[in-house]
């Protein structure tokens, strides 16, 4: 299948670094929804791209940017929205922001989801707040005449994100929770085989934890259909210079390289990622040590 | 804005200002060129180039630490052929001055890299990253032993045309940095880059195991700045005529000025790029302001100025 990147013809490409300002911050289930006024970024943003936020202010002792996939980008309002959970002190700082506060933002970063040229039924699978980039993707797919089937999963109901919105943007919505608090008890991947058969899906899109992506890519392979998986690797810079966010990815030449998820991803074709080997260095990786260590 | 002329002479190489990127923090310039014109820097220092393509280490490769970070990238890179075919021509065409950092796992590899880089157009200087284990000598780090360090530097110097300066990048993880500095200068280095990262470890609060795939990693960022300044200070005090490039946690124009005051002729901005991709060009303009505010007309006027009070250790 031929594909195109969804950046509009004539649109500016490449990231900007802008002094953004908090418009609003509020709860969304167990998560927080942050809306930023970030001049110029929204018009360049495609579904699946992310933004890297500096945290802690100009003299912060936290040097590494925090990267978040962009939930919504509104070119008219010049705003970006991101969804996050408080993990450690960086996200705790973000959670204390108030309207009007400055935040240094770099974006949009990374490659967006590739869109099919022909109308095809698409299965969009998200885990936790990994669903965030799937809603703008659903809209783009709809605009191209694709049927959109959304599958949202989480451990428990408050960890789901965007169920109400899903009903508006998708032709069908399936919800799974591991504790059965709502929807189908189990994991997103439990419902995929049956859904693929019923919807005749010709393509998978997924965003969420590594284990979920691995399972989605495997399900796609089982049904001989393509998958586009957005990974959530830890990053230091987000712009391609630090080489920390790498994972083993098979290139066009069939060889595995440690590949940057910030600039060559975060969206990868599911059959190109060595999911079993993430976090390791496969011995057949280009430039892998042959004897001595590195 | 000011009547400060930021241009400098670094060991015979004319640079428009003393601010460079630090090796490993700017790849080969292309990514940062999206945020500012890399040709406006004093120079771009490339990520260390090795002879062969190199995968680097498994992830996790970094851990944030207070005002710094640990990394165990493992010198991932495409190798010298790809660098010379793709990256160096791009930097030259872009109008940037390029300092090529080279790294090897044996003396012969450094020599081969030096010969090929030295024979290429568009190289302003070579920086020798000697903080690598020597596979031919029980994995001992070249930079931590005066004899090994000088062997590498002598091998590089022999292969490089005399008009290209050779800077040896020193590790702070040594008992006496002046002794190492003296040794590499005697071996033919033109100048010194100080400092490389300090070896550290971080432990994960959930797994209770080391965070990094490589277990140990290099500490960088503002946390190491006082250590770097001390190294520059000590070496400048001992060898006031040796050109020094100061490196270590520079975040602002004043941080850069501090290194000049301690004895550096030029500086490199590194880890802070991850926080602010525009940091190198911002430091250029902030340094001009810091100099002007104090009535200085050029960076050269302040090199080693802090020693003039007579309070050296």
Contacts between the chains, C-beta under 8 A, distances in Angstrom:
chain1	res1	chain2	res2	distance
A	14	B	34	5.1
A	15	B	34	6.0
A	15	B	35	7.8
A	17	B	35	5.6
A	17	B	276	7.7
A	17	B	277	6.0
A	17	B	278	5.8
A	54	B	275	5.9
A	54	B	276	6.9
A	60	B	275	7.4
A	61	B	66	5.2
A	61	B	67	4.4
A	61	B	222	7.9
A	62	B	64	6.3
A	63	B	64	6.6
A	63	B	67	6.9
A	63	B	68	6.6
A	63	B	69	5.9
A	63	B	221	5.3
A	63	B	222	7.6
A	63	B	271	6.2
A	63	B	272	6.8
A	63	B	274	6.1
A	63	B	275	4.5
A	64	B	62	7.3
A	64	B	64	4.8
A	64	B	69	6.3
A	64	B	274	5.9
A	64	B	275	7.1
A	65	B	274	6.9
A	65	B	275	6.7
A	90	B	64	8.0
A	104	B	276	7.1
A	106	B	277	6.5
A	233	B	59	7.4
A	234	B	59	7.5
A	234	B	60	6.2
A	234	B	62	7.2
A	236	B	62	5.0
A	236	B	64	7.9
A	236	B	69	6.5
A	236	B	71	7.7
A	236	B	274	4.8
A	237	B	273	7.0
A	237	B	274	4.1
A	237	B	277	7.2
A	239	B	31	5.3
A	239	B	32	7.6
A	239	B	34	7.5
A	239	B	35	7.8
A	239	B	277	5.4
A	240	B	27	6.5
A	240	B	31	4.1
A	241	B	25	6.3
A	241	B	26	5.6
A	241	B	27	4.6
A	241	B	31	5.1
A	241	B	32	6.7
A	241	B	273	6.5
A	241	B	274	7.4
A	241	B	277	7.8
A	242	B	25	7.2
A	242	B	62	7.1
A	242	B	71	7.5
A	242	B	73	7.6
A	242	B	274	5.5
A	243	B	27	7.9
A	243	B	47	7.9
A	243	B	56	6.5
A	243	B	61	7.1
A	243	B	73	4.9
A	243	B	76	5.1
A	244	B	59	7.3
A	244	B	60	7.7
A	244	B	61	4.3
A	244	B	62	4.2
A	244	B	71	6.7
A	244	B	73	6.8
A	245	B	59	7.9
A	246	B	56	7.1
A	246	B	59	6.4
A	246	B	61	7.3
A	246	B	76	7.1
A	247	B	59	7.0
A	257	B	55	7.4
A	258	B	55	5.1
A	258	B	56	5.7
A	258	B	76	5.9
A	263	B	31	7.3
A	278	B	59	7.7
A	279	B	58	6.2
A	279	B	59	5.7
A	279	B	60	7.8
A	279	B	213	7.4
A	280	B	58	5.1
A	281	B	55	5.9
A	281	B	56	7.9
A	281	B	57	6.7
A	281	B	58	4.5
A	285	B	55	4.5
A	286	B	53	5.3
A	286	B	55	6.4
A	287	B	52	6.6
A	287	B	53	3.8
A	287	B	54	4.1
A	287	B	55	4.1
A	287	B	56	7.7
A	287	B	76	7.4
A	287	B	77	7.8
A	287	B	79	7.4
A	288	B	55	4.6
A	289	B	55	7.5
A	291	B	135	8.0
A	292	B	105	6.6
A	292	B	133	7.4
A	292	B	135	4.6
A	292	B	139	7.2
A	293	B	133	7.5
A	293	B	139	7.7
A	294	B	54	6.8
A	294	B	55	7.5
A	294	B	56	6.4
A	294	B	57	5.6
A	294	B	74	3.9
A	294	B	75	6.6
A	294	B	214	7.9
